[in-house]
Amino acid sequence: MRKYKAILLAMGVSLLGVLGSAKAQAFKAEEPLAHTYSIVARDPKTGELAVGVQSHWFSVGTAVPWAEAGVGAVATQSFTNKSFGPRGLALLKEGKTPEEALAILLADDEGREVRQVAIIDAQGRVAAHTGKQCIRYAGDITGKNFSVQANMMLTDKVWPAMAKAFEKSEGQPLAERVLLALQAAEQAGGDIRGKQSAALVVVPGQKAEPWEAKTIDLRVDDSDKPLEELERLLQVYRAYEHMNKGDLAVEKGQMKEAMQEYGKAEAMFPNNLEMKYWHAIGLANSGQIEEAARLLREVYKKDENWRELTSRLPEVGLLDVSKQQMEKLMK
């Protein structure tokens, strides 16, 4: 650990010498070296706002992406100034445009030339900054409802590939569009050091209660294949959207709709016991006991605890079957 800190310190001292006017505040321990590629974007139909990022740095999701429902999104990277996230969002809430907010953030930042920042607001307006001394290859492209930015890339094709992928994916859900942009970056060469972590955050386009403030919040902190894992997590999220809709249908007594939603979730992940189980319970509550029992046998074979759970459902009204039917479901 001591050796690692010494290397980082040496890097900071060396860069300070190169930058001249950039003071030590640009290289504090709390400002990680998040050399990376990212995208901030807005869905013009839903108003949703998103940030997607990948880096060869541990837990990039704790430093680069910032977003607030109904306000905007910020990506702060290179020699990351994490304060740009909350401060940028606060400036947008005050009524500043992304360009105005970015100018204010950079005005008193002595490390501005090693920063890379992008801001998008709830109207889809964007602003981006790539410092003159961000490590080659570095650059950004702003477009309608998005900005892509990258630094310390293997090639100068990375951020143009991101922009093209995002624009070509119009019509798909915002999260999927952001992921496609990140994948395009990797295919174009990506981070010169490789890959380690990734994150995807999506927030509603309108102001929301705190418990509804983030639609999607996925992070891969340490992986040999962070984008592949991020894609898997997004697919799991989509499957659980169906699970949640199924649960809501159960609450309303709409068992047919619940069964359909559980079935969709199970079809996406047929080996997921949770999804298979609740699909079976939905079938049982709709009177399809034989099919429900068949699915439950598959679940019980993997883990006997699910059988015990089944025995507890009638007492809270989540399983409404006769005694004879219950015996079939328990076997």
TAUR-V170554 format. One record per run of one state. SS is the DSSP state (2 for helix, 1 for strand, 0 for the rest). FROM is the first residue (numbers start at 1). TO is the last residue. If there is no record, write none. Layout:
ss:SS from:FROM to:TO
ss:SS from:FROM to:TO
This chain:
ss:0 from:1 to:1
ss:2 from:2 to:19
ss:0 from:20 to:23
ss:2 from:24 to:27
ss:0 from:28 to:32
ss:1 from:33 to:34
ss:0 from:35 to:35
ss:1 from:36 to:42
ss:0 from:43 to:48
ss:1 from:49 to:55
ss:0 from:56 to:59
ss:2 from:60 to:62
ss:0 from:63 to:64
ss:1 from:65 to:68
ss:0 from:69 to:71
ss:1 from:72 to:79
ss:0 from:80 to:82
ss:2 from:83 to:93
ss:0 from:94 to:97
ss:2 from:98 to:107
ss:0 from:108 to:111
ss:2 from:112 to:114
ss:1 from:115 to:121
ss:0 from:122 to:125
ss:1 from:126 to:130
ss:0 from:131 to:138
ss:1 from:139 to:143
ss:0 from:144 to:145
ss:1 from:146 to:150
ss:0 from:151 to:152
ss:1 from:153 to:153
ss:0 from:154 to:157
ss:2 from:158 to:168
ss:0 from:169 to:173
ss:2 from:174 to:187
ss:0 from:188 to:190
ss:1 from:191 to:191
ss:0 from:192 to:196
ss:1 from:197 to:203
ss:0 from:204 to:209
ss:2 from:210 to:212
ss:0 from:213 to:215
ss:1 from:216 to:220
ss:0 from:221 to:225
ss:2 from:226 to:251
ss:0 from:252 to:254
ss:2 from:255 to:268
ss:0 from:269 to:272
ss:2 from:273 to:285
ss:0 from:286 to:288
ss:2 from:289 to:302
ss:0 from:303 to:304
ss:2 from:305 to:316
ss:0 from:317 to:322
ss:2 from:323 to:330
ss:0 from:331 to:331
